[in-house]
Amino acid sequence: MDIDDILAEVDVHAVPRQTQDLQEFTRAWVTERNAPEILPWPDALMQRILERIRRQIELVEEQTGNTDPKANFRLIIFQTELERFKFLVRSFLRARVAKIDAHALHHLTDPSTKARLSPSELQYATTHTTLLHAHYRSSFLSQFPASLQRMDDTAGGMSMVEGPDVDRAVFVRALKDVEEPVYVEGTDMAFEMRKGDVVVMRWSAVREVVIAGDAELI
């Protein structure tokens, strides 16, 4: 029996909610950093994480200045845990902002991708695109004919909007048995994923499995 088998036998209900949130957010952070596309915004999870950070900050402020050695030791532990949460949140947000910066117009014009953004991210992407278009227009677009000034032009069957590489290879691990076979678009390949399986596959083939929470990127 290996460590994965031991962990699988642990009753999830016996794990404190705070620990579950940390594990879930860590998994979301790793997956977001490795996925070519931006993933759905984890609204409920993020609210719990931010509320926990707020409470930890209040607790640290209350304990600061206590001269009791035991209290000081607990304060160090609280501060260490607080910094761990803050690092995960910052890194998670930076990964998402980097994807928005790289393909801002794509995120605004593709309905399925646009729905994955938080309200703040949507506002950021809109402002980013507006400023970028204004810069391009003042730099060189104004010298082109009006028909060639659109950044989202699709004339001639070719889109000017660049999106992420959905066929990029990713490492994916199944968190549970996937009921439906996974098909690779453009080929006759189809395979089953069982809990614990680790495969290298195109992102486009495993996107829905990962978003559904049946697998994670590693």
MARKOLDO-582882 format. One record per residue: x, z, y of N, C-alpha, C, O in turn; residue number from 1. Coordinates in nm, 3 decimals. Example, Ala and Ser with C-alpha at 12.3 -4.5 7.8 and 13.67 -1.06 7.14 Angstrom:
2
      n_xx      n_zz      n_yy     ca_xx     ca_zz     ca_yy      c_xx      c_zz      c_yy      o_xx      o_zz      o_yy     k
     1.319     0.780    -0.569     1.230     0.780    -0.450     1.320     0.780    -0.330     1.424     0.846    -0.332     1
     1.285     0.708    -0.225     1.367     0.714    -0.106     1.290     0.787     0.003     1.341     0.804     0.114     2
***
This chain:
218
      n_xx      n_zz      n_yy     ca_xx     ca_zz     ca_yy      c_xx      c_zz      c_yy      o_xx      o_zz      o_yy     k
     0.085     0.000    -0.119     0.000     0.000     0.000     0.089     0.000     0.125     0.176     0.086     0.139     1
     0.067    -0.099     0.216     0.148    -0.106     0.338     0.072    -0.042     0.453    -0.038     0.010     0.436     2
     0.133    -0.047     0.570     0.076     0.020     0.686    -0.058    -0.041     0.727    -0.147     0.031     0.772     3
    -0.074    -0.174     0.711    -0.200    -0.238     0.746    -0.315    -0.187     0.659    -0.426    -0.168     0.707     4
    -0.287    -0.165     0.531    -0.390    -0.112     0.441    -0.428     0.030     0.481    -0.546     0.067     0.475     5
    -0.330     0.109     0.520    -0.358     0.247     0.560    -0.444     0.249     0.686    -0.542     0.322     0.694     6
    -0.406     0.166     0.783    -0.483     0.161     0.907    -0.624     0.109     0.884    -0.718     0.152     0.951     7
    -0.639     0.017     0.788    -0.771    -0.039     0.761    -0.865     0.065     0.702    -0.987     0.052     0.714     8
    -0.809     0.169     0.638    -0.892     0.271     0.577    -0.935     0.378     0.676    -1.021     0.461     0.645     9
    -0.876     0.378     0.793    -0.911     0.477     0.894    -1.049     0.445     0.950    -1.075     0.332     0.993    10
    -1.136     0.544     0.951    -1.270     0.525     1.006    -1.261     0.507     1.155    -1.211     0.594     1.226    11
    -1.310     0.391     1.204    -1.301     0.361     1.346    -1.374     0.465     1.430    -1.337     0.491     1.544    12
    -1.480     0.523     1.374    -1.556     0.623     1.448    -1.480     0.754     1.462    -1.513     0.838     1.546    13
    -1.376     0.773     1.377    -1.297     0.894     1.386    -1.189     0.883     1.493    -1.128     0.983     1.530    14
    -1.165     0.762     1.542    -1.065     0.740     1.647    -1.130     0.763     1.782    -1.236     0.707     1.809    15
    -1.069     0.843     1.868    -1.127     0.869     2.001    -1.151     0.739     2.078    -1.078     0.641     2.062    16
    -1.255     0.740     2.161    -1.291     0.622     2.236    -1.176     0.575     2.325    -1.155     0.454     2.341    17
    -1.103     0.669     2.382    -0.991     0.633     2.470    -0.884     0.558     2.392    -0.825     0.462     2.443    18
    -0.858     0.603     2.269    -0.758     0.536     2.186    -0.806     0.396     2.147    -0.728     0.301     2.146    19
    -0.935     0.384     2.114    -0.991     0.253     2.081    -0.977     0.157     2.199    -0.940     0.041     2.181    20
    -1.005     0.207     2.319    -0.995     0.123     2.438    -0.852     0.076     2.459    -0.828    -0.040     2.492    21
    -0.755     0.166     2.441    -0.616     0.130     2.458    -0.575     0.024     2.356    -0.507    -0.072     2.391    22
    -0.615     0.042     2.231    -0.584    -0.057     2.128    -0.648    -0.191     2.158    -0.584    -0.296     2.143    23
    -0.774    -0.188     2.199    -0.846    -0.311     2.230    -0.785    -0.382     2.350    -0.771    -0.504     2.350    24
    -0.749    -0.305     2.452    -0.692    -0.367     2.571    -0.552    -0.421     2.544    -0.515    -0.526     2.596    25
    -0.475    -0.351     2.463    -0.342    -0.401     2.425    -0.354    -0.533     2.351    -0.277    -0.626     2.376    26
    -0.451    -0.541     2.260    -0.475    -0.667     2.188    -0.517    -0.777     2.284    -0.472    -0.891     2.271    27
    -0.603    -0.744     2.380    -0.648    -0.844     2.478    -0.531    -0.890     2.565    -0.522    -1.008     2.600    28
    -0.442    -0.799     2.599    -0.324    -0.831     2.680    -0.231    -0.929     2.606    -0.189    -1.029     2.663    29
    -0.201    -0.899     2.480    -0.112    -0.987     2.401    -0.177    -1.124     2.382    -0.110    -1.226     2.395    30
    -0.306    -1.126     2.352    -0.375    -1.252     2.331    -0.379    -1.335     2.458    -0.360    -1.457     2.454    31
    -0.405    -1.270     2.571    -0.411    -1.342     2.699    -0.276    -1.403     2.733    -0.270    -1.515     2.783    32
    -0.170    -1.333     2.707    -0.036    -1.382     2.739     0.003    -1.501     2.651     0.084    -1.584     2.693    33
    -0.052    -1.510     2.533    -0.013    -1.615     2.439    -0.109    -1.733     2.435    -0.073    -1.839     2.386    34
    -0.230    -1.717     2.483    -0.329    -1.824     2.480    -0.303    -1.924     2.592    -0.277    -1.883     2.705    35
    -0.309    -2.054     2.564    -0.291    -2.155     2.671    -0.402    -2.149     2.775    -0.376    -2.172     2.893    36
    -0.524    -2.118     2.733    -0.638    -2.111     2.824    -0.665    -1.968     2.867    -0.623    -1.873     2.801    37
    -0.734    -1.954     2.979    -0.777    -1.822     3.021    -0.893    -1.779     2.933    -0.979    -1.860     2.899    38
    -0.896    -1.652     2.896    -0.997    -1.601     2.804    -1.109    -1.530     2.881    -1.091    -1.498     2.998    39
    -1.222    -1.506     2.817    -1.333    -1.438     2.887    -1.290    -1.303     2.944    -1.217    -1.227     2.881    40
    -1.337    -1.276     3.064    -1.304    -1.151     3.132    -1.370    -1.034     3.059    -1.493    -1.032     3.045    41
    -1.291    -0.935     3.013    -1.347    -0.820     2.939    -1.406    -0.717     3.035    -1.344    -0.614     3.061    42
    -1.524    -0.744     3.087    -1.580    -0.665     3.196    -1.598    -0.518     3.159    -1.548    -0.430     3.229    43
    -1.670    -0.491     3.051    -1.698    -0.352     3.013    -1.570    -0.277     2.981    -1.552    -0.163     3.024    44
    -1.480    -0.340     2.906    -1.353    -0.276     2.871    -1.270    -0.248     2.995    -1.212    -0.140     3.008    45
    -1.264    -0.344     3.086    -1.184    -0.325     3.207    -1.241    -0.213     3.293    -1.165    -0.136     3.353    46
    -1.372    -0.202     3.300    -1.432    -0.093     3.378    -1.395     0.043     3.320    -1.366     0.137     3.394    47
    -1.394     0.054     3.187    -1.356     0.182     3.125    -1.208     0.212     3.149    -1.172     0.327     3.175    48
    -1.123     0.109     3.140    -0.980     0.128     3.162    -0.953     0.172     3.306    -0.875     0.265     3.329    49
    -1.015     0.106     3.402    -0.994     0.140     3.542    -1.049     0.279     3.575    -0.991     0.351     3.656    50
    -1.161     0.316     3.512    -1.216     0.450     3.533    -1.121     0.555     3.476    -1.104     0.661     3.535    51
    -1.060     0.526     3.362    -0.964     0.619     3.304    -0.841     0.633     3.393    -0.789     0.743     3.410    52
    -0.795     0.524     3.451    -0.681     0.529     3.542    -0.717     0.613     3.664    -0.635     0.693     3.711    53
    -0.838     0.596     3.716    -0.881     0.673     3.833    -0.882     0.823     3.802    -0.836     0.904     3.883    54
    -0.934     0.859     3.686    -0.938     1.001     3.648    -0.797     1.056     3.628    -0.769     1.170     3.665    55
    -0.709     0.976     3.569    -0.573     1.021     3.548    -0.500     1.044     3.680    -0.424     1.140     3.694    56
    -0.524     0.957     3.778    -0.463     0.974     3.910    -0.512     1.103     3.974    -0.433     1.178     4.032    57
    -0.642     1.129     3.964    -0.697     1.253     4.020    -0.637     1.375     3.952    -0.607     1.475     4.017    58
    -0.620     1.366     3.819    -0.563     1.478     3.744    -0.419     1.503     3.785    -0.377     1.618     3.802    59
    -0.341     1.396     3.800    -0.201     1.410     3.841    -0.193     1.473     3.981    -0.108     1.558     4.005    60
    -0.281     1.430     4.071    -0.280     1.486     4.207    -0.316     1.634     4.206    -0.261     1.712     4.284    61
    -0.408     1.672     4.118    -0.446     1.813     4.109    -0.333     1.898     4.053    -0.314     2.012     4.096    62
    -0.257     1.843     3.957    -0.152     1.921     3.891    -0.022     1.923     3.969     0.064     2.008     3.946    63
    -0.006     1.829     4.062     0.119     1.823     4.140     0.136     1.950     4.225     0.044     1.992     4.295    64
     0.253     2.008     4.217     0.281     2.130     4.292     0.266     2.257     4.210     0.301     2.364     4.258    65
     0.214     2.246     4.088     0.201     2.362     4.001     0.340     2.403     3.952     0.414     2.321     3.899    66
     0.374     2.529     3.969     0.508     2.577     3.933     0.519     2.622     3.788     0.628     2.657     3.743    67
     0.409     2.622     3.715     0.412     2.662     3.574     0.488     2.556     3.494     0.452     2.439     3.499    68
     0.595     2.596     3.419     0.674     2.498     3.341     0.587     2.418     3.243     0.606     2.298     3.227    69
     0.492     2.486     3.178     0.405     2.416     3.083     0.318     2.313     3.156     0.296     2.203     3.105    70
     0.270     2.350     3.274     0.188     2.257     3.352     0.272     2.137     3.395     0.222     2.024     3.398    71
     0.400     2.162     3.429     0.487     2.052     3.470     0.513     1.956     3.354     0.520     1.834     3.373    72
     0.527     2.011     3.235     0.549     1.927     3.117     0.425     1.841     3.090     0.437     1.722     3.058    73
     0.307     1.902     3.102     0.183     1.824     3.084     0.172     1.716     3.191     0.124     1.606     3.163    74
     0.216     1.748     3.312     0.210     1.651     3.420     0.297     1.529     3.390     0.258     1.416     3.419    75
     0.412     1.552     3.331     0.501     1.441     3.293     0.432     1.352     3.190     0.440     1.229     3.197    76
     0.365     1.415     3.094     0.293     1.338     2.992     0.181     1.256     3.055     0.164     1.138     3.023    77
     0.105     1.319     3.145    -0.004     1.247     3.213     0.050     1.128     3.293    -0.008     1.020     3.291    78
     0.161     1.151     3.364     0.219     1.044     3.445     0.270     0.929     3.358     0.257     0.812     3.394    79
     0.329     0.964     3.244     0.378     0.861     3.152     0.263     0.777     3.099     0.272     0.654     3.094    80
     0.155     0.843     3.058     0.039     0.770     3.009    -0.023     0.684     3.118    -0.065     0.572     3.093    81
    -0.028     0.738     3.240    -0.083     0.664     3.353    -0.003     0.537     3.379    -0.061     0.430     3.401    82
     0.129     0.548     3.377     0.214     0.432     3.401     0.198     0.328     3.290     0.205     0.208     3.315    83
     0.175     0.374     3.169     0.154     0.281     3.058     0.028     0.199     3.080     0.029     0.077     3.062    84
    -0.080     0.264     3.118    -0.205     0.193     3.144    -0.189     0.097     3.263    -0.235    -0.017     3.258    85
    -0.123     0.144     3.368    -0.106     0.061     3.487    -0.021    -0.063     3.457    -0.047    -0.171     3.509    86
     0.080    -0.046     3.373     0.162    -0.161     3.334     0.079    -0.265     3.259     0.089    -0.384     3.287    87
    -0.003    -0.220     3.165    -0.086    -0.313     3.088    -0.183    -0.389     3.179    -0.200    -0.510     3.165    88
    -0.244    -0.316     3.272    -0.341    -0.381     3.362    -0.271    -0.482     3.452    -0.320    -0.594     3.468    89
    -0.157    -0.444     3.509    -0.084    -0.537     3.597    -0.040    -0.662     3.521    -0.057    -0.773     3.571    90
     0.015    -0.643     3.403     0.064    -0.757     3.325    -0.052    -0.847     3.281    -0.039    -0.969     3.281    91
    -0.164    -0.786     3.244    -0.282    -0.861     3.203    -0.333    -0.947     3.319    -0.363    -1.065     3.301    92
    -0.343    -0.887     3.437    -0.393    -0.960     3.554    -0.296    -1.069     3.598    -0.338    -1.177     3.638    93
    -0.168    -1.041     3.590    -0.069    -1.142     3.629    -0.075    -1.262     3.536    -0.059    -1.376     3.580    94
    -0.097    -1.239     3.408    -0.109    -1.350     3.313    -0.228    -1.439     3.347    -0.219    -1.561     3.339    95
    -0.339    -1.376     3.386    -0.458    -1.453     3.420    -0.440    -1.526     3.554    -0.481    -1.642     3.568    96
    -0.378    -1.459     3.652    -0.355    -1.523     3.781    -0.261    -1.642     3.767    -0.280    -1.744     3.832    97
    -0.160    -1.630     3.681    -0.067    -1.741     3.659    -0.140    -1.863     3.604    -0.109    -1.976     3.641    98
    -0.238    -1.841     3.516    -0.316    -1.953     3.461    -0.405    -2.013     3.568    -0.423    -2.135     3.573    99
    -0.461    -1.929     3.655    -0.545    -1.981     3.763    -0.460    -2.062     3.860    -0.503    -2.169     3.904   100
    -0.342    -2.013     3.893    -0.253    -2.087     3.984    -0.216    -2.223     3.926    -0.209    -2.322     3.999   101
    -0.192    -2.228     3.796    -0.147    -2.351     3.733    -0.258    -2.456     3.725    -0.231    -2.576     3.737   102
    -0.383    -2.411     3.706    -0.493    -2.507     3.685    -0.618    -2.459     3.759    -0.725    -2.449     3.699   103
    -0.604    -2.430     3.887    -0.715    -2.374     3.963    -0.836    -2.467     3.966    -0.949    -2.423     3.944   104
    -0.813    -2.595     3.993    -0.925    -2.689     4.003    -0.995    -2.704     3.869    -1.117    -2.719     3.864   105
    -0.920    -2.701     3.762    -0.979    -2.709     3.627    -1.073    -2.591     3.603    -1.181    -2.609     3.548   106
    -1.031    -2.471     3.645    -1.114    -2.353     3.623    -1.243    -2.358     3.704    -1.342    -2.296     3.666   107
    -1.242    -2.431     3.814    -1.362    -2.439     3.898    -1.454    -2.552     3.857    -1.575    -2.544     3.882   108
    -1.401    -2.656     3.795    -1.482    -2.773     3.762    -1.531    -2.773     3.618    -1.626    -2.844     3.585   109
    -1.469    -2.695     3.532    -1.513    -2.687     3.393    -1.607    -2.567     3.377    -1.563    -2.453     3.392   110
    -1.736    -2.590     3.348    -1.833    -2.480     3.344    -1.797    -2.370     3.244    -1.811    -2.252     3.276   111
    -1.751    -2.408     3.125    -1.721    -2.306     3.023    -1.603    -2.220     3.065    -1.601    -2.100     3.039   112
    -1.505    -2.281     3.129    -1.389    -2.205     3.175    -1.423    -2.120     3.297    -1.376    -2.007     3.309   113
    -1.503    -2.175     3.386    -1.543    -2.103     3.506    -1.617    -1.975     3.471    -1.603    -1.873     3.540   114
    -1.697    -1.980     3.363    -1.775    -1.863     3.323    -1.686    -1.749     3.271    -1.732    -1.636     3.260   115
    -1.560    -1.778     3.240    -1.470    -1.675     3.188    -1.403    -1.594     3.298    -1.339    -1.493     3.271   116
    -1.418    -1.637     3.423    -1.352    -1.569     3.534    -1.435    -1.452     3.583    -1.558    -1.455     3.578   117
    -1.368    -1.349     3.631    -1.437    -1.239     3.698    -1.474    -1.284     3.839    -1.419    -1.384     3.886   118
    -1.566    -1.216     3.907    -1.600    -1.254     4.045    -1.478    -1.261     4.137    -1.468    -1.353     4.219   119
    -1.387    -1.167     4.125    -1.267    -1.168     4.209    -1.178    -1.287     4.177    -1.122    -1.349     4.266   120
    -1.166    -1.319     4.048    -1.085    -1.434     4.008    -1.148    -1.564     4.055    -1.077    -1.656     4.096   121
    -1.279    -1.572     4.050    -1.349    -1.692     4.096    -1.326    -1.712     4.246    -1.302    -1.824     4.291   122
    -1.333    -1.604     4.321    -1.307    -1.612     4.465    -1.162    -1.653     4.491    -1.134    -1.734     4.579   123
    -1.070    -1.597     4.414    -0.929    -1.631     4.430    -0.904    -1.779     4.399    -0.834    -1.847     4.473   124
    -0.963    -1.828     4.289    -0.944    -1.968     4.251    -1.001    -2.062     4.358    -0.943    -2.166     4.388   125
    -1.116    -2.024     4.414    -1.178    -2.106     4.519    -1.090    -2.112     4.643    -1.067    -2.219     4.699   126
    -1.040    -1.996     4.685    -0.953    -1.991     4.802    -0.822    -2.066     4.777    -0.774    -2.138     4.864   127
    -0.767    -2.048     4.658    -0.642    -2.116     4.621    -0.660    -2.268     4.629    -0.575    -2.338     4.685   128
    -0.769    -2.318     4.573    -0.794    -2.462     4.572    -0.817    -2.515     4.713    -0.768    -2.622     4.748   129
    -0.891    -2.440     4.794    -0.918    -2.481     4.932    -0.790    -2.492     5.013    -0.769    -2.591     5.083   130
    -0.704    -2.392     5.003    -0.578    -2.394     5.076    -0.486    -2.505     5.027    -0.420    -2.573     5.106   131
    -0.483    -2.524     4.894    -0.397    -2.629     4.838    -0.443    -2.767     4.883    -0.361    -2.853     4.916   132
    -0.575    -2.789     4.882    -0.628    -2.918     4.924    -0.600    -2.941     5.073    -0.566    -3.053     5.113   133
    -0.613    -2.837     5.154    -0.584    -2.850     5.297    -0.437    -2.884     5.320    -0.404    -2.965     5.407   134
    -0.350    -2.822     5.242    -0.206    -2.850     5.254    -0.176    -2.995     5.215    -0.104    -3.065     5.286   135
    -0.230    -3.039     5.101    -0.208    -3.177     5.057    -0.263    -3.277     5.158    -0.202    -3.381     5.183   136
    -0.379    -3.244     5.214    -0.442    -3.336     5.309    -0.357    -3.351     5.436    -0.338    -3.462     5.486   137
    -0.307    -3.240     5.485    -0.225    -3.247     5.607    -0.089    -3.309     5.579    -0.027    -3.365     5.670   138
    -0.041    -3.299     5.455     0.092    -3.349     5.421     0.093    -3.499     5.393     0.176    -3.573     5.445   139
    -0.004    -3.544     5.309     0.001    -3.685     5.272    -0.134    -3.748     5.238    -0.149    -3.870     5.250   140
    -0.234    -3.669     5.195    -0.360    -3.728     5.152    -0.431    -3.800     5.267    -0.499    -3.900     5.244   141
    -0.416    -3.751     5.389    -0.485    -3.812     5.503    -0.436    -3.955     5.530    -0.504    -4.031     5.599   142
    -0.319    -3.990     5.475    -0.266    -4.124     5.494    -0.320    -4.224     5.391    -0.300    -4.345     5.404   143
    -0.390    -4.171     5.289    -0.446    -4.258     5.186    -0.585    -4.302     5.227    -0.646    -4.242     5.314   144
    -0.635    -4.408     5.164    -0.776    -4.447     5.186    -0.868    -4.334     5.141    -0.833    -4.255     5.054   145
    -0.986    -4.326     5.202    -1.079    -4.216     5.173    -1.113    -4.207     5.025    -1.133    -4.098     4.972   146
    -1.118    -4.322     4.958    -1.154    -4.323     4.815    -1.046    -4.264     4.727    -1.070    -4.237     4.610   147
    -0.925    -4.245     4.782    -0.813    -4.193     4.703    -0.773    -4.051     4.742    -0.669    -4.001     4.699   148
    -0.856    -3.986     4.823    -0.820    -3.854     4.872    -0.876    -3.740     4.788    -0.839    -3.624     4.809   149
    -0.964    -3.770     4.694    -1.025    -3.663     4.613    -0.928    -3.613     4.507    -0.862    -3.691     4.439   150
    -0.919    -3.482     4.495    -0.831    -3.422     4.394    -0.898    -3.414     4.258    -0.830    -3.389     4.158   151
    -1.030    -3.435     4.252    -1.101    -3.429     4.125    -1.153    -3.567     4.086    -1.255    -3.578     4.017   152
    -1.085    -3.672     4.129    -1.127    -3.809     4.102    -1.121    -3.839     3.952    -1.027    -3.799     3.884   153
    -1.221    -3.910     3.902    -1.226    -3.949     3.761    -1.242    -4.101     3.747    -1.284    -4.149     3.642   154
    -1.209    -4.174     3.851    -1.223    -4.319     3.847    -1.131    -4.380     3.742    -1.021    -4.331     3.719   155
    -1.178    -4.487     3.680    -1.098    -4.556     3.580    -1.087    -4.483     3.448    -1.002    -4.514     3.366   156
    -1.176    -4.385     3.428    -1.174    -4.311     3.303    -1.060    -4.211     3.292    -1.036    -4.157     3.184   157
    -0.991    -4.185     3.400    -0.879    -4.090     3.400    -0.907    -3.980     3.502    -0.929    -4.007     3.620   158
    -0.905    -3.856     3.455    -0.931    -3.743     3.543    -0.804    -3.698     3.613    -0.698    -3.688     3.552   159
    -0.817    -3.669     3.742    -0.704    -3.618     3.820    -0.687    -3.467     3.801    -0.588    -3.409     3.846   160
    -0.783    -3.404     3.735    -0.779    -3.259     3.716    -0.697    -3.228     3.590    -0.735    -3.268     3.480   161
    -0.588    -3.159     3.607    -0.502    -3.124     3.495    -0.545    -2.989     3.437    -0.564    -2.892     3.510   162
    -0.560    -2.985     3.306    -0.599    -2.862     3.238    -0.488    -2.811     3.147    -0.385    -2.878     3.133   163
    -0.506    -2.696     3.087    -0.405    -2.641     2.995    -0.394    -2.723     2.869    -0.486    -2.797     2.834   164
    -0.283    -2.710     2.801    -0.258    -2.782     2.675    -0.327    -2.708     2.560    -0.271    -2.613     2.505   165
    -0.447    -2.752     2.525    -0.524    -2.682     2.423    -0.473    -2.711     2.282    -0.517    -2.647     2.186   166
    -0.383    -2.806     2.268    -0.327    -2.838     2.136    -0.193    -2.770     2.113    -0.123    -2.801     2.017   167
    -0.157    -2.679     2.202    -0.032    -2.605     2.184    -0.040    -2.514     2.061    -0.145    -2.455     2.034   168
     0.068    -2.504     1.989     0.070    -2.421     1.869     0.074    -2.273     1.905     0.146    -2.233     1.997   169
    -0.003    -2.192     1.833    -0.006    -2.048     1.853     0.001    -1.978     1.718    -0.037    -2.034     1.616   170
     0.050    -1.855     1.719     0.049    -1.771     1.600    -0.078    -1.685     1.606    -0.102    -1.616     1.704   171
    -0.157    -1.691     1.501    -0.283    -1.619     1.500    -0.296    -1.537     1.372    -0.258    -1.582     1.264   172
    -0.349    -1.416     1.387    -0.369    -1.327     1.273    -0.517    -1.292     1.262    -0.580    -1.252     1.360   173
    -0.571    -1.307     1.143    -0.713    -1.277     1.120    -0.734    -1.126     1.114    -0.664    -1.056     1.042   174
    -0.831    -1.077     1.191    -0.866    -0.935     1.190    -0.973    -0.904     1.088    -0.994    -0.788     1.051   175
    -1.041    -1.007     1.042    -1.144    -0.994     0.938    -1.158    -1.127     0.867    -1.100    -1.227     0.911   176
    -1.233    -1.130     0.759    -1.258    -1.256     0.690    -1.344    -1.345     0.780    -1.453    -1.306     0.822   177
    -1.295    -1.465     0.808    -1.370    -1.561     0.890    -1.467    -1.635     0.800    -1.427    -1.698     0.702   178
    -1.595    -1.627     0.833    -1.699    -1.682     0.746    -1.691    -1.834     0.735    -1.699    -1.888     0.625   179
    -1.676    -1.903     0.847    -1.675    -2.049     0.846    -1.532    -2.102     0.837    -1.441    -2.042     0.895   180
    -1.510    -2.213     0.765    -1.376    -2.274     0.760    -1.331    -2.318     0.899    -1.414    -2.357     0.982   181
    -1.203    -2.312     0.923    -1.145    -2.354     1.050    -1.101    -2.499     1.037    -1.021    -2.532     0.949   182
    -1.153    -2.586     1.123    -1.123    -2.729     1.117    -1.025    -2.766     1.229    -1.032    -2.713     1.340   183
    -0.934    -2.856     1.197    -0.838    -2.907     1.294    -0.889    -3.042     1.343    -0.897    -3.137     1.266   184
    -0.923    -3.049     1.470    -0.981    -3.171     1.526    -0.885    -3.289     1.514    -0.765    -3.276     1.539   185
    -0.940    -3.404     1.474    -0.860    -3.524     1.461    -0.794    -3.540     1.326    -0.725    -3.638     1.301   186
    -0.815    -3.442     1.238    -0.758    -3.450     1.103    -0.866    -3.411     1.002    -0.977    -3.373     1.040   187
    -0.832    -3.421     0.876    -0.924    -3.379     0.770    -0.893    -3.239     0.721    -0.945    -3.195     0.619   188
    -0.808    -3.169     0.795    -0.765    -3.035     0.753    -0.872    -2.931     0.782    -0.932    -2.930     0.890   189
    -0.896    -2.846     0.685    -0.986    -2.731     0.700    -0.932    -2.620     0.611    -0.890    -2.645     0.498   190
    -0.934    -2.498     0.662    -0.882    -2.388     0.581    -0.961    -2.262     0.610    -1.025    -2.248     0.714   191
    -0.955    -2.171     0.515    -1.022    -2.042     0.528    -0.923    -1.937     0.576    -0.806    -1.940     0.540   192
    -0.971    -1.845     0.658    -0.888    -1.736     0.706    -0.942    -1.605     0.652    -1.059    -1.571     0.672   193
    -0.856    -1.532     0.584    -0.891    -1.400     0.531    -0.820    -1.293     0.611    -0.717    -1.317     0.673   194
    -0.875    -1.175     0.608    -0.820    -1.065     0.684    -0.672    -1.045     0.654    -0.631    -1.034     0.538   195
    -0.591    -1.042     0.761    -0.448    -1.023     0.746    -0.368    -1.151     0.741    -0.246    -1.147     0.753   196
    -0.435    -1.266     0.724    -0.364    -1.394     0.721    -0.300    -1.423     0.857    -0.361    -1.399     0.961   197
    -0.179    -1.474     0.855    -0.109    -1.517     0.975    -0.076    -1.664     0.961    -0.010    -1.705     0.866   198
    -0.123    -1.745     1.056    -0.100    -1.889     1.050    -0.053    -1.939     1.186    -0.074    -1.874     1.288   199
     0.013    -2.056     1.184     0.050    -2.127     1.306    -0.043    -2.246     1.317    -0.046    -2.331     1.228   200
    -0.119    -2.253     1.425    -0.224    -2.355     1.434    -0.242    -2.396     1.580    -0.203    -2.324     1.672   201
    -0.303    -2.513     1.600    -0.339    -2.554     1.735    -0.438    -2.455     1.795    -0.527    -2.405     1.726   202
    -0.420    -2.427     1.924    -0.512    -2.336     1.990    -0.656    -2.386     1.983    -0.749    -2.308     1.965   203
    -0.675    -2.517     1.999    -0.809    -2.573     1.999    -0.881    -2.547     1.867    -1.004    -2.542     1.865   204
    -0.807    -2.531     1.757    -0.869    -2.509     1.627    -0.914    -2.365     1.608    -1.010    -2.339     1.536   205
    -0.845    -2.271     1.671    -0.874    -2.129     1.649    -0.933    -2.063     1.772    -0.955    -1.942     1.773   206
    -0.959    -2.139     1.877    -1.010    -2.083     2.003    -1.134    -1.998     1.982    -1.138    -1.882     2.024   207
    -1.235    -2.054     1.917    -1.361    -1.983     1.901    -1.347    -1.860     1.812    -1.414    -1.759     1.834   208
    -1.260    -1.868     1.714    -1.237    -1.753     1.625    -1.175    -1.638     1.703    -1.212    -1.522     1.684   209
    -1.080    -1.670     1.791    -1.014    -1.567     1.871    -1.109    -1.508     1.974    -1.115    -1.386     1.990   210
    -1.185    -1.593     2.043    -1.278    -1.546     2.145    -1.386    -1.458     2.081    -1.433    -1.363     2.143   211
    -1.426    -1.491     1.959    -1.528    -1.413     1.889    -1.476    -1.277     1.844    -1.555    -1.190     1.806   212
    -1.342    -1.258     1.849    -1.284    -1.130     1.808    -1.253    -1.121     1.661    -1.222    -1.013     1.611   213
    -1.261    -1.233     1.590    -1.230    -1.233     1.447    -1.081    -1.248     1.420    -1.036    -1.226     1.308   214
    -1.004    -1.285     1.523    -0.860    -1.303     1.507    -0.793    -1.270     1.640    -0.859    -1.259     1.744   215
    -0.662    -1.255     1.635    -0.584    -1.225     1.755    -0.458    -1.309     1.755    -0.410    -1.350     1.649   216
    -0.405    -1.334     1.873    -0.278    -1.403     1.884    -0.164    -1.302     1.880    -0.178    -1.190     1.929   217
    -0.054    -1.342     1.824     0.061    -1.252     1.812     0.186    -1.324     1.861     0.295    -1.267     1.860   218
***
